[in-house]
Amino acid sequence: MLKNTDTTRLSRRYALQTVVAVTVLSLGVISMHMFAHVDGLVSPIVVSVVFALVVELIDIYLWKRIAETNEKMLSTYFSAVSGFRMLLALFTLLGCYIAVGRDAMLEYCLVFMVFYLWMIVHHSLFFSRLTNSHTECDKENK
C-alpha cells in the first residue's frame, strides 16, 4: 500500500505534468493559429484546455483518495475513469455542436481530439508505470 506522502508526491507530479503538457499543447495550437493563419481555433483551445484540466485534476484527486483509503478498488477506478472521460468528452462535443453549429465543429473536434488523446496516453503511461513499479516492490517484500 502506498503511504500518504507517496500519494501526495505522485499526485503533485501528475498535476504538474498535466499543467505543463496542456500549456505545451495550447502553445502548439496557438502557434498554428498565428503562423499558419488557421482561423477559428481560439474557442476550441479554451474548451479543450478547460476540459483537460478539470478532468485530469479530478482524476488525480479521486485516485489519491482511493489509493489512501482502499487500494483494492484501484482497478475498478481505472476502468471507470476511461468510461466517464469518454462520456464527458461526448457531452462536451455535443454542447459545442449545440452552441456553434455544424459548420464550426471540424475545428472543435480536431483540437479537442489532440487534447483527449494526450489525456488517454498520459493517464495510461503514468499509472501503468506506477502500478508496475508498485507490483515489483510488493514482490520483493514477500
N, C-alpha and C positions, 0 to 999 in steps of 0.2 A: 504494500500500500504506500502511496506517495505521502510524504509529510506535507504539512500546511505550507512550510517555507518553499518546498519544491513546487507545489501547485501555484503558489503566488509568483515565483520566479518564472515558471513556464508560461503562465497566463500573461505576464507582462511582456515576455519575449514575443508571444503570439500577437498581442495587441500592437507592439512596436512594429513587427513585420507587416501587419495589416496596414497600419498608417503609412509606412514607407512605400509599400507596394501600390497602394491606392494613389499616393502622391505621384509616383513614377508613371503609373498608367494614365493618370489625368494629364500630366505634363506631355506625355506622348500624344494623346488625343488632341490636346490644345495646340501642340506644335503642328500637327497635321492640319488642324483648322486654320492656323495662321500662315503656314508656309505653303501648303498645297491648295489653299483657298477653297477648302471644303466647308460649305456653309451649313448652318443648322445643327452644329454639334454641341453648343453650349448647354441647352436644356437636357439633352441625353447624358452629358457628363454629370450634370447636377443630380439627375435621377439615379444614375449608376453609382456615383460616389456615396450618396446618402444610403442607398440600398446596401452596398458593400460594407460600409462602416457599421451600420446598425445591425445587420445580420451577423457579421463576424464578431462584433463586440458582445452581442447577446450570446452567441455561440460559445465564446471563451468563458463568459461569466457562468453559464449553465454547466459547462464542462468542469470548471473549478469547483462549483458547488457539489456536483455529483462525485467527482474524484475524492473530495474530502469526506463525504458522508457515506456513500455506498458505491465502492469501486466495481462491484459485480454488475451494476447497471450500465456501465460504460458502453458495452457492446450494443445494447438496446438504444442507448442515446445516440451512438454514431449512426445507426440505421435510421432513426427518426429524424435526425438533423438534415440528412440529404433529402428526405421526402418533404419536410417542411420548407426547406430552402427552395426546392423546385416549385412548390405551390405558391410561395411568396413571390417568386420570380414571375410566374404566370399571372398572378393577380396584379403585380406591378405593371407588367406589359399590357394587361387588359385596361388598367387605369390610364396608361399612356395612350392607348388606342382610343379610348373614350374621350380623352382630353384633347388630343391633337388631330385625330382623324387618320384615315388610311394613308393619305399621301405622305405624311411625315414619319411613318413607322419604320421605314428602312433604316434611317439614321439611329433611331432609338434601339432597334433590335441589334444592329451591328455593334454599337458602343456597349450596350448592356451585355451582350454575349461575351465580349472581351473581359469585362469585369467578372461576370458569372463563371466563366471557365477558369479564370485565375483563382476565384474563391474555392472552386472544387479542387483544383490542383494544390493550392496552399493547405487546405484542410486535410487532404489525403496525405500529403508528404509529411506535414508536421506531426499528425497523430500516428501515422504508421511508424515513423522513426521513434516517437515517444513510446509506443506500445512495444515495438521490437526491443528497444533498449531496456525497458522495464521488465519484459519477459526474460531476457538474458540475465539480468541481475537476480531475478527470482530463482532461476535455475542454479545459479552459482551459490545462492544462500542455502539450498537444500542439501 
